[in-house]
Amino acid sequence: MPDVRYCPSCGSQVSVSERFCGNCGARMDQPASVAPTLPLAGQAAPPTQVLPSTQPPGQPSAFNVPPGSTALPPRRGLPIWVIILLAIGALAVVGCIATVGALTLLGQRVSSVFATTEAGLTTTSRPSGQGGG
């Protein structure tokens, strides 16, 4: 039988190597006592009540966390894939705006070129009556 001690808070058996009681979570700072202290002769033993464990068997206790393993803090912010999708979407919007702006400016220049060439064609007409016909 492995060396055990008893929890000062609830009285349940705790292994000597454990620092917390698996039943109530009390800290096991006191030096390990291999057996419960017996009352002196003539004194009544105080009643000890062992509470049943509410944890299903086979499940690790929340208090038996190894000292080297610490839980990671919760992540804050958006996942990286969301940030990448937002960046691609923003670039697409900027690209669309730039394309519309470029086509608008290019369209104004093209229409002004056509307007000047049409104006030039209408003002310079061939002399009438002279033709080979």
MILUM-977005 format. One record per residue (C-alpha): x negated, y negated, z; residue in one letter. Coordinates in Angstrom, 1 decimal. Each point is the difference from the previous one (the first is absolute). Layout:
# MILUM-977005
ATOM     c1     c2     c3 aa
ATOM      X      Y      Z  a
...
This chain:
# MILUM-977005
ATOM     c1     c2     c3 aa
ATOM    0.0    0.0    0.0  m
ATOM   -1.5   -3.4   -1.0  p
ATOM   -0.6   -2.6    2.7  d
ATOM    3.1   -2.0    0.6  v
ATOM    1.0   -2.9    2.1  r
ATOM    3.3   -1.4    0.9  y
ATOM    1.5   -3.3   -1.1  c
ATOM    0.3   -2.4    3.0  p
ATOM    3.1   -1.5   -1.6  s
ATOM    2.1    3.0   -1.0  c
ATOM   -1.9    3.0    1.4  g
ATOM   -0.3    1.9   -3.3  s
ATOM   -3.1    1.9   -0.9  q
ATOM   -2.6   -1.9   -2.0  v
ATOM   -3.2    1.4   -1.4  s
ATOM   -3.2   -1.5    1.5  v
ATOM   -1.2   -1.2   -3.4  s
ATOM    3.2   -2.1   -0.5  e
ATOM    0.1   -3.6    1.0  r
ATOM    3.7   -0.4   -0.1  f
ATOM    2.9    2.1    1.2  c
ATOM    1.8    1.7   -3.0  g
ATOM    3.3   -0.1    1.9  n
ATOM    0.3   -3.5    1.3  c
ATOM   -3.0   -1.8   -1.5  g
ATOM   -1.5   -1.0    3.3  a
ATOM   -3.8   -0.8   -0.1  r
ATOM   -2.1    2.7    1.6  m
ATOM   -2.7   -2.2    1.5  d
ATOM   -0.2    1.8    3.3  q
ATOM   -2.7    2.7    0.3  p
ATOM    1.3    3.4   -1.1  a
ATOM    1.5    2.1    2.7  s
ATOM   -0.1    3.7   -0.9  v
ATOM    2.9    0.9    2.3  a
ATOM    2.6   -2.2    1.6  p
ATOM   -0.8   -1.2    3.5  t
ATOM    1.7    2.1    2.6  l
ATOM    1.6   -1.7    3.0  p
ATOM   -1.6    0.4    3.3  l
ATOM    1.3    2.7    2.3  a
ATOM    3.2   -1.0    1.7  g
ATOM    1.0   -2.6   -2.7  q
ATOM    2.7    0.6   -2.6  a
ATOM   -1.1   -0.1   -3.6  a
ATOM    1.5   -2.8   -1.9  p
ATOM    2.4    1.3   -2.7  p
ATOM   -1.4   -0.2   -3.5  t
ATOM    2.2   -0.2   -2.9  q
ATOM   -1.2    1.1   -3.4  v
ATOM    1.9   -1.7   -2.7  l
ATOM    0.5    1.9   -3.2  p
ATOM   -1.8   -1.2   -3.1  s
ATOM    2.2   -1.8   -2.5  t
ATOM   -2.5    0.7   -2.7  q
ATOM    0.5    3.1   -2.2  p
ATOM   -2.7    2.6    0.3  p
ATOM   -2.6    0.0   -2.7  g
ATOM    0.2   -3.8   -0.5  q
ATOM   -3.1   -2.0    1.0  p
ATOM    0.6   -2.5    2.8  s
ATOM   -0.2   -3.7   -0.8  a
ATOM   -2.3   -0.4    3.0  f
ATOM   -2.6    2.5   -1.1  n
ATOM   -1.5   -2.2   -2.7  v
ATOM   -3.7    0.6   -0.4  p
ATOM   -2.1   -3.1    1.0  p
ATOM   -1.6   -0.3   -3.4  g
ATOM    3.1   -0.2   -2.0  s
ATOM    1.9   -3.2    0.0  t
ATOM    3.2   -0.8   -1.9  a
ATOM   -0.5   -2.3   -3.0  l
ATOM    1.8   -3.3    0.4  p
ATOM    3.0   -0.5   -2.3  p
ATOM   -0.9   -1.4   -3.4  r
ATOM    1.2   -3.5   -0.7  r
ATOM    0.7   -1.4   -3.4  g
ATOM    1.0    1.6   -3.3  l
ATOM   -1.4    3.2   -1.4  p
ATOM   -2.7   -0.5   -2.6  i
ATOM    2.1    1.4   -2.9  w
ATOM    2.7   -2.7    0.7  v
ATOM   -2.7   -2.7   -0.1  i
ATOM   -1.3    1.3   -3.3  i
ATOM    3.5    0.1   -1.5  l
ATOM    0.7   -3.5    1.1  l
ATOM   -3.3   -1.2   -1.5  a
ATOM    0.8    1.7   -3.3  i
ATOM    3.5   -1.5    0.0  g
ATOM   -1.4   -3.5    0.7  a
ATOM   -2.5    0.3   -2.8  l
ATOM    2.8    1.1   -2.3  a
ATOM    2.1   -3.0    0.9  v
ATOM   -2.9   -2.4   -0.5  v
ATOM   -0.7    1.7   -3.3  g
ATOM    3.6   -0.4   -1.2  c
ATOM    0.0   -3.7    1.0  i
ATOM   -3.3   -0.6   -1.8  a
ATOM    1.3    1.8   -3.1  t
ATOM    3.3   -2.0   -0.1  v
ATOM   -2.0   -3.2    0.6  g
ATOM   -2.5    0.8   -2.8  a
ATOM    2.7    0.9   -2.4  l
ATOM    1.9   -3.1    0.8  t
ATOM   -3.0   -2.2   -0.6  l
ATOM   -1.0    2.0   -3.1  l
ATOM    3.6   -0.3   -1.3  g
ATOM    0.0   -3.7    0.5  q
ATOM   -3.3   -0.4   -2.0  r
ATOM    1.2    2.3   -2.7  v
ATOM    3.3   -1.8   -0.3  s
ATOM   -1.8   -3.4   -0.1  s
ATOM   -2.3    1.3   -2.7  v
ATOM    3.0    1.2   -2.0  f
ATOM    1.8   -3.3    0.6  a
ATOM   -3.0   -2.0   -1.4  t
ATOM   -0.5    2.2   -3.0  t
ATOM    3.7   -0.2   -0.8  e
ATOM   -0.1   -3.7    0.4  a
ATOM   -3.0   -0.2   -2.3  g
ATOM    1.7    2.2   -2.6  l
ATOM    3.1   -2.1    0.0  t
ATOM   -1.8   -3.3   -0.3  t
ATOM   -2.3    1.2   -2.8  t
ATOM    2.1    1.2   -2.7  s
ATOM   -0.8    0.6   -3.6  r
ATOM    0.8   -2.7   -2.4  p
ATOM    3.2    0.9   -1.7  s
ATOM    0.3    0.1   -3.7  g
ATOM   -3.5    1.2   -0.5  q
ATOM   -0.1    3.6   -0.3  g
ATOM   -0.7    2.6   -2.5  g
ATOM    3.2    1.3   -0.9  g
